[in-house]
Amino acid sequence: MDKVTIVLQDAPYGNEKVWNALRLTQALLSVGMGVRIFLYGDSVIAAKKGQSTPTGFYNIGDMMAEIIKKGADVRACLTCANARGVKQEDFIAGAVIGKTLDLAHWIKEGGQVMVF
């Protein structure tokens, strides 16, 4: 299976980078690609459980949970999570706190890398 590593850096709301990355992830999974997502900076909040958005507005936490169920591997930067007071128990099921070394291994394993 071909793999794509997607690196997110922006907050889940405020612009559409994270939303577009997750939409792309859904499409990649639907055509049989393996997807790994690494969350840096404010994007660690994208995997936080309990997000509440206005009716009719996309919910990044729900989207993240759905792509994890479909097989995406999601890891959040330990340093970035600590800086924002986010702990493992704050994340949706399947999202884990990782390290930049995890991202380095993913890149070494090959496949495409995209940064949003």
N, C-alpha and C positions, 0 to 999 in steps of 0.2 A: 504494500500500500504506500502510495506517495504521501509525504508529510509536508505540512506547512506550519511554520512557527510564526505566530502573530504576537508582536510586542505592542502593548497599549501603554500610553503614558498620561493621557488626559483624564480629567474627571468624567464620570459617566453622564453627567448632564451639564449643559452650558454650551456645548457644540455637539455636532453629530458624529464625531470621529469614532467613539466607542460603539455607538448604535450601528454605524456603517460597517465597522469591523465585525460585529456580531451577525449582521445580516449576511456578510460575505462568508462568515464561518458556517452559517446555516446552509448556504448554497454549496460550499465545499464539502460539507458532510453529506449532503444529498447526492453528490456525484462520486462518493466513495473515497474522498481524501481523508487522511488523518489530520487533525488540527490540534496544535498545542498553543495555549495562550499564556503569556507571561505578563503580569500586571506590575507596572512600575508607578511610582509617584501617586498622584491622586486617583489613578485608575484602580487602585486596590479597593476602593469603595464600590466599584462595579460588582464585586462578588459578595457584598455585604447583604445578609438576609434582612427581611423586614422593610424593604424599600416601599414607599407609598407615593404613588404618582397620581396626578389628577385623572379623572375619567377621560378615556380616549387618548391618553398620552402613553407612549411606550414605557415599559418598565424593564430597565436593564437587568435587574436581579432576576426577574422571571425569564428573560431571554438567556441569561447566563445559566440558570438552572436547566433549561431545556437543552442547550447545547452540551452540557455535561452529561445529561441523560442519553444523548445521542453519541457519546464517546469522546468528546473533546476533553483534553487534559488542561486544567486551569491551575496556575500557581501564581501566588502573589509574593512580591519581594518582602522578605522579612524586615529589612531595615525600613522600608517605606510603610509597611503595616505598623511597626512599632512607633514610627514618627507620628502616625495618625491615631494612635491608641486603639488600633484594631487587633483583636486576638483571634486565634483559630476558631473559637466558638462563635464568633460574630459572622463567620462566613456561611454561605449556603452550602448544603451537602455536596461534597465532591470537590469543592475548591479548597486548596491547601496552601499554607504558607510555605514558600520555598526560598531558595537562595539564587543569587546571580549565577552561581556555579551550575545550577540546574539548567538555566538558559544556555550557558556555555556548552553543556553536554548535548542539549537539543541541537544547537547549531553545528556542533562537531559531527553529530549523527547524519547530518545532511538534510536535504530538502530546501524548499524556499523559505525565506525569512521576509516578513512584511512588518513595517513599523507604522503605527498610527499614533 
